[in-house]
Each structure stands twice: as structure tokens, then as C-alpha cells.
């Protein structure tokens, strides 16, 4: 993740927007709460590799 996002200058606003889109997608596909939580925990772990500024 770090290598593929290096230099993109993603910030907190970009991160928040991405999470909004992810949550909307999970809603649209009616992903059950347990699986939804697993996905969000996994994605949250990647934040430090993606957000640079």
C-alpha cells in the first residue's frame, strides 16, 4: 500500500471521502454487519500507508 500510494499526497479529507464511498458500497450490496466490520477494520489498518499529509 505504501509504495502504490507514495507521492499521491492523500490527506485526511481524501481518506474520509474514500471511507464514505466504501460504506455506501457496503450498504448497496447489503453486506452483513459482521463482514462490514471486518472490511472496515482491515481498511483502517492501511491508513498510515495511504495518508501522507
mmCIF file as Biopython writes it, N, C-alpha, C and O atoms, coordinates in Angstrom:
data_model
#
loop_
_atom_site.group_PDB
_atom_site.id
_atom_site.type_symbol
_atom_site.label_atom_id
_atom_site.label_alt_id
_atom_site.label_comp_id
_atom_site.label_asym_id
_atom_site.label_entity_id
_atom_site.label_seq_id
_atom_site.pdbx_PDB_ins_code
_atom_site.Cartn_x
_atom_site.Cartn_y
_atom_site.Cartn_z
_atom_site.occupancy
_atom_site.B_iso_or_equiv
_atom_site.auth_seq_id
_atom_site.auth_asym_id
_atom_site.pdbx_PDB_model_num
ATOM 1   N N  . UNK A ? 1  ? 0.815   -1.194 0.000  1.0 0.0 1  A 1 
ATOM 2   C CA . UNK A ? 1  ? 0.000   0.000  0.000  1.0 0.0 1  A 1 
ATOM 3   C C  . UNK A ? 1  ? 0.860   1.260  0.000  1.0 0.0 1  A 1 
ATOM 4   O O  . UNK A ? 1  ? 0.593   2.214  -0.731 1.0 0.0 1  A 1 
ATOM 5   N N  . UNK A ? 2  ? 1.875   1.244  0.818  1.0 0.0 2  A 1 
ATOM 6   C CA . UNK A ? 2  ? 2.719   2.434  0.944  1.0 0.0 2  A 1 
ATOM 7   C C  . UNK A ? 2  ? 3.365   2.792  -0.400 1.0 0.0 2  A 1 
ATOM 8   O O  . UNK A ? 2  ? 3.372   3.956  -0.803 1.0 0.0 2  A 1 
ATOM 9   N N  . UNK A ? 3  ? 3.896   1.799  -1.074 1.0 0.0 3  A 1 
ATOM 10  C CA . UNK A ? 3  ? 4.553   2.039  -2.360 1.0 0.0 3  A 1 
ATOM 11  C C  . UNK A ? 3  ? 3.569   2.533  -3.412 1.0 0.0 3  A 1 
ATOM 12  O O  . UNK A ? 3  ? 3.864   3.467  -4.158 1.0 0.0 3  A 1 
ATOM 13  N N  . UNK A ? 4  ? 2.414   1.913  -3.470 1.0 0.0 4  A 1 
ATOM 14  C CA . UNK A ? 4  ? 1.451   2.272  -4.519 1.0 0.0 4  A 1 
ATOM 15  C C  . UNK A ? 4  ? 0.799   3.639  -4.292 1.0 0.0 4  A 1 
ATOM 16  O O  . UNK A ? 4  ? 0.267   4.225  -5.235 1.0 0.0 4  A 1 
ATOM 17  N N  . UNK A ? 5  ? 0.832   4.157  -3.063 1.0 0.0 5  A 1 
ATOM 18  C CA . UNK A ? 5  ? 0.226   5.454  -2.773 1.0 0.0 5  A 1 
ATOM 19  C C  . UNK A ? 5  ? 1.258   6.560  -2.545 1.0 0.0 5  A 1 
ATOM 20  O O  . UNK A ? 5  ? 0.895   7.717  -2.337 1.0 0.0 5  A 1 
ATOM 21  N N  . UNK A ? 6  ? 2.533   6.204  -2.585 1.0 0.0 6  A 1 
ATOM 22  C CA . UNK A ? 6  ? 3.595   7.178  -2.336 1.0 0.0 6  A 1 
ATOM 23  C C  . UNK A ? 6  ? 3.525   8.326  -3.340 1.0 0.0 6  A 1 
ATOM 24  O O  . UNK A ? 6  ? 3.395   8.114  -4.546 1.0 0.0 6  A 1 
ATOM 25  N N  . UNK A ? 7  ? 3.612   9.531  -2.818 1.0 0.0 7  A 1 
ATOM 26  C CA . UNK A ? 7  ? 3.624   10.712 -3.669 1.0 0.0 7  A 1 
ATOM 27  C C  . UNK A ? 7  ? 2.248   11.194 -4.108 1.0 0.0 7  A 1 
ATOM 28  O O  . UNK A ? 7  ? 2.147   12.201 -4.810 1.0 0.0 7  A 1 
ATOM 29  N N  . UNK A ? 8  ? 1.200   10.507 -3.716 1.0 0.0 8  A 1 
ATOM 30  C CA . UNK A ? 8  ? -0.146  10.910 -4.124 1.0 0.0 8  A 1 
ATOM 31  C C  . UNK A ? 8  ? -0.691  12.046 -3.268 1.0 0.0 8  A 1 
ATOM 32  O O  . UNK A ? 8  ? -1.694  12.668 -3.615 1.0 0.0 8  A 1 
ATOM 33  N N  . UNK A ? 9  ? -0.021  12.314 -2.143 1.0 0.0 9  A 1 
ATOM 34  C CA . UNK A ? 9  ? -0.397  13.404 -1.237 1.0 0.0 9  A 1 
ATOM 35  C C  . UNK A ? 9  ? -1.836  13.287 -0.740 1.0 0.0 9  A 1 
ATOM 36  O O  . UNK A ? 9  ? -2.557  14.279 -0.635 1.0 0.0 9  A 1 
ATOM 37  N N  . UNK A ? 10 ? -2.233  12.062 -0.439 1.0 0.0 10 A 1 
ATOM 38  C CA . UNK A ? 10 ? -3.563  11.857 0.131  1.0 0.0 10 A 1 
ATOM 39  C C  . UNK A ? 10 ? -3.599  12.455 1.531  1.0 0.0 10 A 1 
ATOM 40  O O  . UNK A ? 10 ? -2.659  12.303 2.310  1.0 0.0 10 A 1 
ATOM 41  N N  . UNK A ? 11 ? -4.704  13.139 1.838  1.0 0.0 11 A 1 
ATOM 42  C CA . UNK A ? 11 ? -4.833  13.760 3.144  1.0 0.0 11 A 1 
ATOM 43  C C  . UNK A ? 11 ? -6.042  13.174 3.892  1.0 0.0 11 A 1 
ATOM 44  O O  . UNK A ? 11 ? -6.702  12.257 3.403  1.0 0.0 11 A 1 
ATOM 45  N N  . UNK A ? 12 ? -6.315  13.711 5.066  1.0 0.0 12 A 1 
ATOM 46  C CA . UNK A ? 12 ? -7.419  13.208 5.886  1.0 0.0 12 A 1 
ATOM 47  C C  . UNK A ? 12 ? -8.771  13.334 5.174  1.0 0.0 12 A 1 
ATOM 48  O O  . UNK A ? 12 ? -9.628  12.460 5.301  1.0 0.0 12 A 1 
ATOM 49  N N  . UNK A ? 13 ? -8.953  14.417 4.431  1.0 0.0 13 A 1 
ATOM 50  C CA . UNK A ? 13 ? -10.208 14.609 3.699  1.0 0.0 13 A 1 
ATOM 51  C C  . UNK A ? 13 ? -10.362 13.526 2.624  1.0 0.0 13 A 1 
ATOM 52  O O  . UNK A ? 13 ? -11.452 12.984 2.441  1.0 0.0 13 A 1 
ATOM 53  N N  . UNK A ? 14 ? -9.292  13.218 1.926  1.0 0.0 14 A 1 
ATOM 54  C CA . UNK A ? 14 ? -9.324  12.151 0.924  1.0 0.0 14 A 1 
ATOM 55  C C  . UNK A ? 14 ? -9.690  10.829 1.585  1.0 0.0 14 A 1 
ATOM 56  O O  . UNK A ? 14 ? -10.501 10.062 1.065  1.0 0.0 14 A 1 
ATOM 57  N N  . UNK A ? 15 ? -9.079  10.575 2.734  1.0 0.0 15 A 1 
ATOM 58  C CA . UNK A ? 15 ? -9.342  9.328  3.469  1.0 0.0 15 A 1 
ATOM 59  C C  . UNK A ? 15 ? -10.822 9.242  3.858  1.0 0.0 15 A 1 
ATOM 60  O O  . UNK A ? 15 ? -11.475 8.220  3.648  1.0 0.0 15 A 1 
ATOM 61  N N  . UNK A ? 16 ? -11.331 10.325 4.422  1.0 0.0 16 A 1 
ATOM 62  C CA . UNK A ? 16 ? -12.734 10.344 4.857  1.0 0.0 16 A 1 
ATOM 63  C C  . UNK A ? 16 ? -13.681 10.128 3.678  1.0 0.0 16 A 1 
ATOM 64  O O  . UNK A ? 16 ? -14.677 9.413  3.790  1.0 0.0 16 A 1 
ATOM 65  N N  . UNK A ? 17 ? -13.360 10.751 2.555  1.0 0.0 17 A 1 
ATOM 66  C CA . UNK A ? 17 ? -14.182 10.585 1.360  1.0 0.0 17 A 1 
ATOM 67  C C  . UNK A ? 17 ? -14.161 9.135  0.875  1.0 0.0 17 A 1 
ATOM 68  O O  . UNK A ? 17 ? -15.192 8.588  0.484  1.0 0.0 17 A 1 
ATOM 69  N N  . UNK A ? 18 ? -12.996 8.531  0.905  1.0 0.0 18 A 1 
ATOM 70  C CA . UNK A ? 18 ? -12.873 7.125  0.498  1.0 0.0 18 A 1 
ATOM 71  C C  . UNK A ? 18 ? -13.702 6.222  1.403  1.0 0.0 18 A 1 
ATOM 72  O O  . UNK A ? 18 ? -14.364 5.298  0.930  1.0 0.0 18 A 1 
ATOM 73  N N  . UNK A ? 19 ? -13.664 6.491  2.703  1.0 0.0 19 A 1 
ATOM 74  C CA . UNK A ? 19 ? -14.457 5.682  3.633  1.0 0.0 19 A 1 
ATOM 75  C C  . UNK A ? 19 ? -15.955 5.857  3.400  1.0 0.0 19 A 1 
ATOM 76  O O  . UNK A ? 19 ? -16.720 4.899  3.511  1.0 0.0 19 A 1 
ATOM 77  N N  . UNK A ? 20 ? -16.370 7.075  3.080  1.0 0.0 20 A 1 
ATOM 78  C CA . UNK A ? 20 ? -17.788 7.312  2.768  1.0 0.0 20 A 1 
ATOM 79  C C  . UNK A ? 20 ? -18.220 6.476  1.563  1.0 0.0 20 A 1 
ATOM 80  O O  . UNK A ? 20 ? -19.286 5.861  1.578  1.0 0.0 20 A 1 
ATOM 81  N N  . UNK A ? 21 ? -17.392 6.456  0.528  1.0 0.0 21 A 1 
ATOM 82  C CA . UNK A ? 21 ? -17.701 5.671  -0.665 1.0 0.0 21 A 1 
ATOM 83  C C  . UNK A ? 21 ? -17.701 4.179  -0.356 1.0 0.0 21 A 1 
ATOM 84  O O  . UNK A ? 21 ? -18.559 3.440  -0.838 1.0 0.0 21 A 1 
ATOM 85  N N  . UNK A ? 22 ? -16.744 3.741  0.445  1.0 0.0 22 A 1 
ATOM 86  C CA . UNK A ? 22 ? -16.689 2.335  0.823  1.0 0.0 22 A 1 
ATOM 87  C C  . UNK A ? 22 ? -17.942 1.934  1.590  1.0 0.0 22 A 1 
ATOM 88  O O  . UNK A ? 22 ? -18.538 0.895  1.306  1.0 0.0 22 A 1 
ATOM 89  N N  . UNK A ? 23 ? -18.343 2.744  2.552  1.0 0.0 23 A 1 
ATOM 90  C CA . UNK A ? 23 ? -19.538 2.439  3.347  1.0 0.0 23 A 1 
ATOM 91  C C  . UNK A ? 23 ? -20.791 2.423  2.474  1.0 0.0 23 A 1 
ATOM 92  O O  . UNK A ? 23 ? -21.669 1.583  2.665  1.0 0.0 23 A 1 
ATOM 93  N N  . UNK A ? 24 ? -20.875 3.335  1.534  1.0 0.0 24 A 1 
ATOM 94  C CA . UNK A ? 24 ? -22.025 3.361  0.617  1.0 0.0 24 A 1 
ATOM 95  C C  . UNK A ? 24 ? -22.056 2.099  -0.243 1.0 0.0 24 A 1 
ATOM 96  O O  . UNK A ? 24 ? -23.125 1.561  -0.527 1.0 0.0 24 A 1 
ATOM 97  N N  . UNK A ? 25 ? -20.887 1.635  -0.649 1.0 0.0 25 A 1 
ATOM 98  C CA . UNK A ? 25 ? -20.807 0.409  -1.444 1.0 0.0 25 A 1 
ATOM 99  C C  . UNK A ? 25 ? -21.230 -0.793 -0.614 1.0 0.0 25 A 1 
ATOM 100 O O  . UNK A ? 25 ? -21.976 -1.649 -1.091 1.0 0.0 25 A 1 
ATOM 101 N N  . UNK A ? 26 ? -20.760 -0.860 0.619  1.0 0.0 26 A 1 
ATOM 102 C CA . UNK A ? 26 ? -21.159 -1.957 1.502  1.0 0.0 26 A 1 
ATOM 103 C C  . UNK A ? 26 ? -22.673 -1.942 1.726  1.0 0.0 26 A 1 
ATOM 104 O O  . UNK A ? 26 ? -23.311 -2.994 1.762  1.0 0.0 26 A 1 
ATOM 105 N N  . UNK A ? 27 ? -23.237 -0.753 1.876  1.0 0.0 27 A 1 
ATOM 106 C CA . UNK A ? 27 ? -24.698 -0.623 2.020  1.0 0.0 27 A 1 
ATOM 107 C C  . UNK A ? 27 ? -25.418 -1.108 0.765  1.0 0.0 27 A 1 
ATOM 108 O O  . UNK A ? 27 ? -26.396 -1.851 0.846  1.0 0.0 27 A 1 
ATOM 109 N N  . UNK A ? 28 ? -24.925 -0.681 -0.390 1.0 0.0 28 A 1 
ATOM 110 C CA . UNK A ? 28 ? -25.578 -1.024 -1.660 1.0 0.0 28 A 1 
ATOM 111 C C  . UNK A ? 28 ? -25.607 -2.534 -1.897 1.0 0.0 28 A 1 
ATOM 112 O O  . UNK A ? 28 ? -26.537 -3.062 -2.508 1.0 0.0 28 A 1 
ATOM 113 N N  . UNK A ? 29 ? -24.579 -3.216 -1.407 1.0 0.0 29 A 1 
ATOM 114 C CA . UNK A ? 29 ? -24.524 -4.662 -1.583 1.0 0.0 29 A 1 
ATOM 115 C C  . UNK A ? 29 ? -25.048 -5.422 -0.362 1.0 0.0 29 A 1 
ATOM 116 O O  . UNK A ? 29 ? -24.924 -6.644 -0.275 1.0 0.0 29 A 1 
ATOM 117 N N  . UNK A ? 30 ? -25.634 -4.675 0.577  1.0 0.0 30 A 1 
ATOM 118 C CA . UNK A ? 30 ? -26.254 -5.274 1.762  1.0 0.0 30 A 1 
ATOM 119 C C  . UNK A ? 30 ? -25.300 -6.222 2.485  1.0 0.0 30 A 1 
ATOM 120 O O  . UNK A ? 30 ? -25.678 -7.328 2.873  1.0 0.0 30 A 1 
ATOM 121 N N  . UNK A ? 31 ? -24.071 -5.775 2.659  1.0 0.0 31 A 1 
ATOM 122 C CA . UNK A ? 31 ? -23.064 -6.580 3.350  1.0 0.0 31 A 1 
ATOM 123 C C  . UNK A ? 31 ? -23.465 -6.666 4.833  1.0 0.0 31 A 1 
ATOM 124 O O  . UNK A ? 31 ? -23.707 -5.641 5.471  1.0 0.0 31 A 1 
ATOM 125 N N  . UNK A ? 32 ? -23.534 -7.871 5.368  1.0 0.0 32 A 1 
ATOM 126 C CA . UNK A ? 32 ? -23.915 -8.032 6.778  1.0 0.0 32 A 1 
ATOM 127 C C  . UNK A ? 32 ? -22.949 -7.296 7.716  1.0 0.0 32 A 1 
ATOM 128 O O  . UNK A ? 32 ? -21.780 -7.090 7.392  1.0 0.0 32 A 1 
ATOM 129 N N  . UNK A ? 33 ? -23.466 -6.911 8.874  1.0 0.0 33 A 1 
ATOM 130 C CA . UNK A ? 33 ? -22.716 -6.089 9.822  1.0 0.0 33 A 1 
ATOM 131 C C  . UNK A ? 33 ? -21.370 -6.700 10.220 1.0 0.0 33 A 1 
ATOM 132 O O  . UNK A ? 33 ? -20.372 -5.983 10.288 1.0 0.0 33 A 1 
ATOM 133 N N  . UNK A ? 34 ? -21.323 -7.999 10.481 1.0 0.0 34 A 1 
ATOM 134 C CA . UNK A ? 34 ? -20.053 -8.628 10.880 1.0 0.0 34 A 1 
ATOM 135 C C  . UNK A ? 34 ? -19.002 -8.492 9.800  1.0 0.0 34 A 1 
ATOM 136 O O  . UNK A ? 34 ? -17.868 -8.103 10.079 1.0 0.0 34 A 1 
ATOM 137 N N  . UNK A ? 35 ? -19.368 -8.811 8.562  1.0 0.0 35 A 1 
ATOM 138 C CA . UNK A ? 35 ? -18.422 -8.719 7.454  1.0 0.0 35 A 1 
ATOM 139 C C  . UNK A ? 35 ? -18.051 -7.267 7.182  1.0 0.0 35 A 1 
ATOM 140 O O  . UNK A ? 35 ? -16.899 -6.958 6.876  1.0 0.0 35 A 1 
ATOM 141 N N  . UNK A ? 36 ? -19.021 -6.393 7.295  1.0 0.0 36 A 1 
ATOM 142 C CA . UNK A ? 36 ? -18.781 -4.964 7.100  1.0 0.0 36 A 1 
ATOM 143 C C  . UNK A ? 36 ? -17.729 -4.485 8.101  1.0 0.0 36 A 1 
ATOM 144 O O  . UNK A ? 36 ? -16.803 -3.759 7.739  1.0 0.0 36 A 1 
ATOM 145 N N  . UNK A ? 37 ? -17.878 -4.892 9.348  1.0 0.0 37 A 1 
ATOM 146 C CA . UNK A ? 37 ? -16.915 -4.521 10.374 1.0 0.0 37 A 1 
ATOM 147 C C  . UNK A ? 37 ? -15.530 -5.040 10.062 1.0 0.0 37 A 1 
ATOM 148 O O  . UNK A ? 37 ? -14.540 -4.333 10.250 1.0 0.0 37 A 1 
ATOM 149 N N  . UNK A ? 38 ? -15.455 -6.278 9.582  1.0 0.0 38 A 1 
ATOM 150 C CA . UNK A ? 38 ? -14.153 -6.859 9.219  1.0 0.0 38 A 1 
ATOM 151 C C  . UNK A ? 38 ? -13.478 -6.048 8.119  1.0 0.0 38 A 1 
ATOM 152 O O  . UNK A ? 38 ? -12.279 -5.774 8.186  1.0 0.0 38 A 1 
ATOM 153 N N  . UNK A ? 39 ? -14.249 -5.666 7.114  1.0 0.0 39 A 1 
ATOM 154 C CA . UNK A ? 39 ? -13.698 -4.880 5.999  1.0 0.0 39 A 1 
ATOM 155 C C  . UNK A ? 39 ? -13.196 -3.533 6.510  1.0 0.0 39 A 1 
ATOM 156 O O  . UNK A ? 39 ? -12.091 -3.110 6.168  1.0 0.0 39 A 1 
ATOM 157 N N  . UNK A ? 40 ? -13.994 -2.869 7.319  1.0 0.0 40 A 1 
ATOM 158 C CA . UNK A ? 40 ? -13.614 -1.548 7.805  1.0 0.0 40 A 1 
ATOM 159 C C  . UNK A ? 40 ? -12.379 -1.604 8.713  1.0 0.0 40 A 1 
ATOM 160 O O  . UNK A ? 40 ? -11.530 -0.714 8.659  1.0 0.0 40 A 1 
ATOM 161 N N  . UNK A ? 41 ? -12.277 -2.637 9.536  1.0 0.0 41 A 1 
ATOM 162 C CA . UNK A ? 41 ? -11.085 -2.796 10.377 1.0 0.0 41 A 1 
ATOM 163 C C  . UNK A ? 41 ? -9.853  -3.003 9.497  1.0 0.0 41 A 1 
ATOM 164 O O  . UNK A ? 41 ? -8.809  -2.395 9.733  1.0 0.0 41 A 1 
ATOM 165 N N  . UNK A ? 42 ? -9.975  -3.851 8.495  1.0 0.0 42 A 1 
ATOM 166 C CA . UNK A ? 42 ? -8.845  -4.099 7.585  1.0 0.0 42 A 1 
ATOM 167 C C  . UNK A ? 42 ? -8.418  -2.808 6.883  1.0 0.0 42 A 1 
ATOM 168 O O  . UNK A ? 42 ? -7.231  -2.484 6.836  1.0 0.0 42 A 1 
ATOM 169 N N  . UNK A ? 43 ? -9.379  -2.086 6.345  1.0 0.0 43 A 1 
ATOM 170 C CA . UNK A ? 43 ? -9.063  -0.861 5.610  1.0 0.0 43 A 1 
ATOM 171 C C  . UNK A ? 43 ? -8.441  0.176  6.537  1.0 0.0 43 A 1 
ATOM 172 O O  . UNK A ? 43 ? -7.499  0.866  6.148  1.0 0.0 43 A 1 
ATOM 173 N N  . UNK A ? 44 ? -8.949  0.293  7.741  1.0 0.0 44 A 1 
ATOM 174 C CA . UNK A ? 44 ? -8.408  1.260  8.699  1.0 0.0 44 A 1 
ATOM 175 C C  . UNK A ? 44 ? -6.929  0.990  8.984  1.0 0.0 44 A 1 
ATOM 176 O O  . UNK A ? 44 ? -6.164  1.922  9.233  1.0 0.0 44 A 1 
ATOM 177 N N  . UNK A ? 45 ? -6.536  -0.257 8.948  1.0 0.0 45 A 1 
ATOM 178 C CA . UNK A ? 45 ? -5.134  -0.609 9.188  1.0 0.0 45 A 1 
ATOM 179 C C  . UNK A ? 45 ? -4.200  -0.102 8.076  1.0 0.0 45 A 1 
ATOM 180 O O  . UNK A ? 45 ? -2.989  -0.010 8.276  1.0 0.0 45 A 1 
ATOM 181 N N  . UNK A ? 46 ? -4.756  0.217  6.929  1.0 0.0 46 A 1 
ATOM 182 C CA . UNK A ? 46 ? -3.939  0.694  5.812  1.0 0.0 46 A 1 
ATOM 183 C C  . UNK A ? 46 ? -3.779  2.223  5.797  1.0 0.0 46 A 1 
ATOM 184 O O  . UNK A ? 46 ? -3.028  2.767  4.987  1.0 0.0 46 A 1 
ATOM 185 N N  . UNK A ? 47 ? -4.477  2.889  6.680  1.0 0.0 47 A 1 
ATOM 186 C CA . UNK A ? 47 ? -4.496  4.356  6.655  1.0 0.0 47 A 1 
ATOM 187 C C  . UNK A ? 47 ? -3.105  4.965  6.702  1.0 0.0 47 A 1 
ATOM 188 O O  . UNK A ? 47 ? -2.804  5.862  5.915  1.0 0.0 47 A 1 
ATOM 189 N N  . UNK A ? 48 ? -2.260  4.504  7.597  1.0 0.0 48 A 1 
ATOM 190 C CA . UNK A ? 48 ? -0.932  5.112  7.732  1.0 0.0 48 A 1 
ATOM 191 C C  . UNK A ? 48 ? -0.074  4.920  6.484  1.0 0.0 48 A 1 
ATOM 192 O O  . UNK A ? 48 ? 0.882   5.668  6.277  1.0 0.0 48 A 1 
ATOM 193 N N  . UNK A ? 49 ? -0.395  3.942  5.659  1.0 0.0 49 A 1 
ATOM 194 C CA . UNK A ? 49 ? 0.333   3.734  4.409  1.0 0.0 49 A 1 
ATOM 195 C C  . UNK A ? 49 ? -0.219  4.585  3.269  1.0 0.0 49 A 1 
ATOM 196 O O  . UNK A ? 49 ? 0.436   4.745  2.239  1.0 0.0 49 A 1 
ATOM 197 N N  . UNK A ? 50 ? -1.408  5.125  3.447  1.0 0.0 50 A 1 
ATOM 198 C CA . UNK A ? 50 ? -2.091  5.842  2.368  1.0 0.0 50 A 1 
ATOM 199 C C  . UNK A ? 50 ? -2.096  7.348  2.592  1.0 0.0 50 A 1 
ATOM 200 O O  . UNK A ? 50 ? -1.841  8.117  1.664  1.0 0.0 50 A 1 
ATOM 201 N N  . UNK A ? 51 ? -2.384  7.770  3.815  1.0 0.0 51 A 1 
ATOM 202 C CA . UNK A ? 51 ? -2.474  9.210  4.120  1.0 0.0 51 A 1 
ATOM 203 C C  . UNK A ? 51 ? -1.061  9.730  4.386  1.0 0.0 51 A 1 
ATOM 204 O O  . UNK A ? 51 ? -0.357  9.247  5.272  1.0 0.0 51 A 1 
ATOM 205 N N  . UNK A ? 52 ? -0.666  10.737 3.586  1.0 0.0 52 A 1 
ATOM 206 C CA . UNK A ? 52 ? 0.682   11.301 3.702  1.0 0.0 52 A 1 
ATOM 207 C C  . UNK A ? 52 ? 0.689   12.672 4.368  1.0 0.0 52 A 1 
ATOM 208 O O  . UNK A ? 52 ? 1.631   13.014 5.082  1.0 0.0 52 A 1 
ATOM 209 N N  . UNK A ? 53 ? -0.337  13.439 4.140  1.0 0.0 53 A 1 
ATOM 210 C CA . UNK A ? 53 ? -0.340  14.836 4.657  1.0 0.0 53 A 1 
ATOM 211 C C  . UNK A ? 53 ? -1.567  15.091 5.487  1.0 0.0 53 A 1 
ATOM 212 O O  . UNK A ? 53 ? -1.746  16.195 6.002  1.0 0.0 53 A 1 
#
